[in-house]
Amino acid sequence: MRLLQNDARTTYRDLAAQVGVAPSTCLDRVTRLRRAGVILGHQLRLDPAKLGRGLEALLSVQVRPHRRELVGPFVERIRALPESRTVFHLTGPDDYLVHVAVADMADLQRLVLDEFTAHREVARVETRLIFQQWDCGPLLPRTPSAQSG
């Protein structure tokens, strides 16, 4: 799983050689992981700056009232925005955290005013600019010692 997360384009032959199993065994294991829902798919990563969206921000959003009939349409509307990268539903004082990528400060202001606060159910938006972002290591199953603690 670590090798596939680092490069999903790795061939089964190369993957098998790196983990020391036959290519057919490797294919079978990966197929079982897909069927079990452990492997959800493959993603293409793009550079937002090279797409004209060099400014990224996190928007903390409160929706009021926080009711299902408002939440569903709100989430779908935000997910449909070309600026939206990720939407998280949270506990705590903020209901949502939205990662966005925009062209510049004017574009961010337009997004907040026209697509967020212009809607009656949005009570508050707090904006935090992202200076830099790092990817973390691959997600692996918990080890037996970590599961007992």
N, C-alpha and C positions, 0 to 999 in steps of 0.2 A: 504494500500500500504506500509506503514511503516513496519508493521509486516512481510509482505511477503518479503520485501527487506532485512530485518534482518535475515530471515530464510525461504528460498523458499521451504523447505521441510515440513513446518508446514501443518498439515492436515486441511481440511476444517472444521472438527468438532472443533479442537482446535482454529482455527482462528475465527470461529463463536462465540465460548464461550468468547474469548478475546474482541471481538467488540460488543457483546451483541445482536446477530441476530441468526436466525435459520440456521443450516447448509445448507439447500436448498437455502436460500436467499444468503448466503455467496458464494456458488457455482455459482449461477446466476450472482452475481456481478463480480466475478473473470472472468467468461466466457465472460461477456460483455466487460471487460477491455482488454481481449485477442483479441476479435473480432475487437475492436476499434483501436488496434495497440498500446495501452498504455503499456501492458505487452508484451515484445518481446521474452521472453524465460527464461530459467534458465541456470545459468553458474556454472560450477565446478571450484573452485579456488584451485590451486596447489601451493606448496612452491617451488619456483625456486631453492633455495639452496639445497633442498633435492633431486632435480633432476639433481644435478651436475652443476647448473648454478647460483652460488652464487654471481656473480658480475653483477649488473644491471647498465645501463647507458642510457642517453638520447642523441641521435645524432641529431644535427641540420644540415639539408642538404639543399644545394642550387643546383637546377637542371637548367642547361643552355644549350640551350634555353628552357625557360619554355613554351613548346608548347604541345598541347593535344597528338600529335603522340608520344611524348617521355614520357609524364606524365603517361599515362595509363600503358604501359609496365613496367615502373619504379615501380609504386605502386604494381603491381601484382608480380613482382620479389621480392620486399622487403617483401610483405605479405607471400610469400612462404618460406622464410628463417625460419628455426627452432628457431633461436635466437630472431626473431621479436615478440614482445608482442602486440604493438599498433602502428599504423601509423596515424599521424595527418597531414592534408594539411592545411597550414597556410597562413596568409597574413603577410606582413612585409619583412624584409631582408632574412629570411630563408623560404624555400618553404615547408619543411617537418620537423616534429619532430618524431623521431622513438625511441620507448622504446624497449630496447633489454636486454636479459639476457644471459650471457656467463659464461664459466667456470672460467676464470681468465684474467689477463691483456694480456697475449700472445694471448688468444682466441679473445679478443676484438680487438687487433691490427690486427689479421688475418681477422676478419670480416670487419673492416673499409677498409683495403687495398685491400682485394680480392673481397668483395661483394659491396663496395660502390665506393671508389675512382678509382678503376680499370675500371670503366665504364665512357666513354667519356662525357656523359651528366651530370655527377656529378662534379660540379665546386668546391664545398667546403663541408667539414664535420667538425663540431665542436663537441667534445665529452665532456659530463658532467657526472661524476660518481654519482650514487644515494647512499647516505649513509644510508638513512632510508626513509620509506614510510608509510603514514597513510591513512586509508580509512576515508571518511567523512560521515556525516549523510545521511539518505535516501533522495532521490529526491522526493519531494512532489509537488502537484499543487500549483501555486501561490495563495495566499489569496486575496480576493477582495480588501482589502486596499492596497496591494502591486501592484495590477494591475492598480489602478487608478493613481499611482505616477509615 
